[in-house]
Amino acid sequence: MKPINLLSLLLWFLVSSFAGFGYSTWAVGNGFRAPISGISLSFSLAVACIVLLALALPIWRYKRALKKFSQTKEVNPQRPVPVDPFYAVRVLLLAKASAVAAALFIGWHLGILIKLISSPVVAAEAIGPNLSAGLVAVALLICAFAVQGICRLPNDSGPKDGAVPA
């Protein structure tokens, strides 16, 4: 499976940051409040990060046990029980989806924060929740890349010479 495409994440980030900036500009210009993310969003993103890492834990344990198995010098070592490949693919797909969602949340909150900070009257009560949601989204993006690394096959450094594996 192809790794997470950084260019597509950057595209989603840019689209959502322009959307966040544009919506907050429109809302404030029409007499509405600046968008404020609830604390529940930060909590939900943190829980998603923890769940993603917890789902990748069996894969990490198997890879560690397999490495120990390959380095052992015993006569008949016990081979580790492999992880279901469908489970590993599902965890990897969840990591990819989490990376896209995190890029969207980071961009949205960065656009709102740029609008809030650049406006003549700074709404201080809106900066904290939006900043915390953006930072937790960055943590989710980091977790998604970590889980992708965990799910990578041994000796799988990516396609060589631009060829896509079958």
C-alpha positions as CSV (number, residue, x, y, z in Angstrom):
1,M,0.0,0.0,0.0
2,K,1.3,3.5,-0.8
3,P,2.4,5.7,2.1
4,I,0.5,8.8,3.1
5,N,0.8,11.3,0.3
6,L,2.2,14.5,1.8
7,L,1.1,16.6,-1.3
8,S,-2.5,15.6,-0.8
9,L,-2.3,16.4,2.9
10,L,-0.9,19.8,2.0
11,L,-3.7,20.4,-0.4
12,W,-6.3,19.5,2.2
13,F,-4.5,21.7,4.7
14,L,-4.5,24.7,2.3
15,V,-8.2,24.3,1.3
16,S,-9.3,24.1,4.9
17,S,-7.2,27.0,6.0
18,F,-8.6,29.2,3.3
19,A,-12.1,27.9,4.2
20,G,-11.5,28.6,7.9
21,F,-10.2,32.1,7.2
22,G,-13.0,32.9,4.7
23,Y,-15.8,31.6,7.0
24,S,-14.5,33.5,10.0
25,T,-14.1,36.7,7.9
26,W,-17.7,36.3,6.6
27,A,-19.1,35.5,10.1
28,V,-17.4,38.5,11.8
29,G,-18.2,40.8,8.9
30,N,-21.9,39.9,9.1
31,G,-22.2,40.4,12.9
32,F,-21.8,36.8,14.0
33,R,-19.3,35.5,16.5
34,A,-15.9,34.1,15.4
35,P,-16.1,30.3,15.2
36,I,-14.9,28.7,18.4
37,S,-14.2,25.0,18.7
38,G,-15.6,23.3,21.7
39,I,-13.4,21.5,24.2
40,S,-15.2,18.3,23.1
41,L,-13.4,18.5,19.8
42,S,-10.0,18.6,21.5
43,F,-11.0,15.7,23.7
44,S,-12.4,13.7,20.8
45,L,-9.2,14.2,18.7
46,A,-7.1,13.1,21.7
47,V,-9.2,10.0,22.2
48,A,-8.9,9.2,18.4
49,C,-5.1,9.5,18.8
50,I,-5.0,7.2,21.8
51,V,-7.3,4.6,20.0
52,L,-5.2,4.7,16.9
53,L,-2.0,4.0,18.9
54,A,-3.8,1.3,20.9
55,L,-5.0,-0.4,17.7
56,A,-1.4,-0.4,16.3
57,L,0.0,-2.0,19.5
58,P,-0.5,-5.6,18.5
59,I,1.2,-5.0,15.2
60,W,4.1,-3.3,16.9
61,R,4.4,-6.2,19.4
62,Y,4.4,-8.8,16.5
63,K,7.1,-6.9,14.7
64,R,9.2,-6.7,17.8
65,A,8.7,-10.4,18.5
66,L,9.5,-11.3,14.9
67,K,12.7,-9.3,15.1
68,K,13.7,-11.1,18.3
69,F,12.8,-14.4,16.6
70,S,15.1,-13.7,13.7
71,Q,18.0,-12.8,16.0
72,T,17.7,-15.8,18.3
73,K,20.2,-18.5,18.2
74,E,18.1,-21.2,19.9
75,V,17.6,-24.6,18.2
76,N,13.8,-24.6,17.9
77,P,12.6,-21.1,18.7
78,Q,8.9,-20.4,19.1
79,R,7.7,-18.4,16.1
80,P,5.4,-15.5,17.1
81,V,1.8,-15.7,16.2
82,P,1.2,-13.4,13.2
83,V,-1.3,-10.5,13.2
84,D,-4.3,-10.9,10.9
85,P,-3.3,-9.0,7.7
86,F,-6.9,-7.7,7.3
87,Y,-6.6,-6.1,10.8
88,A,-3.3,-4.5,9.9
89,V,-4.7,-3.1,6.6
90,R,-7.7,-1.7,8.5
91,V,-5.4,0.0,11.1
92,L,-3.3,1.4,8.3
93,L,-6.4,2.8,6.5
94,L,-7.6,4.3,9.8
95,A,-4.2,6.0,10.1
96,K,-4.5,7.4,6.6
97,A,-8.0,8.7,7.2
98,S,-6.8,10.2,10.5
99,A,-4.0,12.0,8.7
100,V,-6.5,13.6,6.2
101,A,-8.9,14.5,9.0
102,A,-6.0,16.0,11.1
103,A,-4.8,18.0,8.1
104,L,-8.3,19.4,7.6
105,F,-8.6,20.3,11.3
106,I,-5.1,21.9,11.4
107,G,-5.9,24.0,8.4
108,W,-9.3,25.1,9.6
109,H,-8.0,26.1,13.0
110,L,-5.0,27.9,11.6
111,G,-7.2,29.9,9.2
112,I,-9.4,30.9,12.1
113,L,-6.4,31.8,14.3
114,I,-4.9,33.9,11.5
115,K,-8.2,35.8,11.2
116,L,-8.5,36.2,14.9
117,I,-5.0,37.5,15.4
118,S,-5.0,39.8,12.4
119,S,-8.3,41.4,13.3
120,P,-8.2,44.8,15.0
121,V,-10.2,43.5,18.0
122,V,-8.8,40.2,19.3
123,A,-11.4,37.9,20.7
124,A,-9.2,36.4,23.4
125,E,-11.8,33.8,24.5
126,A,-11.7,32.3,20.9
127,I,-8.0,31.8,20.7
128,G,-7.5,29.2,23.4
129,P,-10.0,26.6,22.3
130,N,-9.1,26.9,18.6
131,L,-5.4,26.7,19.5
132,S,-5.8,23.6,21.6
133,A,-7.9,21.9,18.9
134,G,-5.2,22.7,16.3
135,L,-2.5,21.4,18.6
136,V,-4.3,18.1,19.3
137,A,-4.9,17.8,15.5
138,V,-1.1,18.1,15.1
139,A,-0.7,15.3,17.6
140,L,-3.2,13.2,15.7
141,L,-1.2,13.7,12.5
142,I,2.0,12.7,14.2
143,C,0.2,9.5,15.5
144,A,-1.0,8.7,12.0
145,F,2.5,8.9,10.7
146,A,3.8,6.8,13.6
147,V,1.1,4.1,13.0
148,Q,2.0,4.1,9.3
149,G,5.6,3.4,10.3
150,I,4.4,0.6,12.6
151,C,2.4,-1.0,9.8
152,R,5.2,-0.9,7.3
153,L,6.4,-4.3,6.2
154,P,10.0,-5.2,7.0
155,N,12.4,-4.3,4.1
156,D,9.6,-2.2,2.6
157,S,11.3,1.0,1.8
158,G,8.7,2.0,-0.9
159,P,8.6,1.5,-4.7
160,K,11.9,1.5,-6.5
161,D,12.4,3.5,-9.7
162,G,8.8,4.8,-9.6
163,A,7.4,1.3,-10.1
164,V,4.2,0.4,-8.3
165,P,4.3,-3.1,-6.7
166,A,1.6,-5.5,-7.8
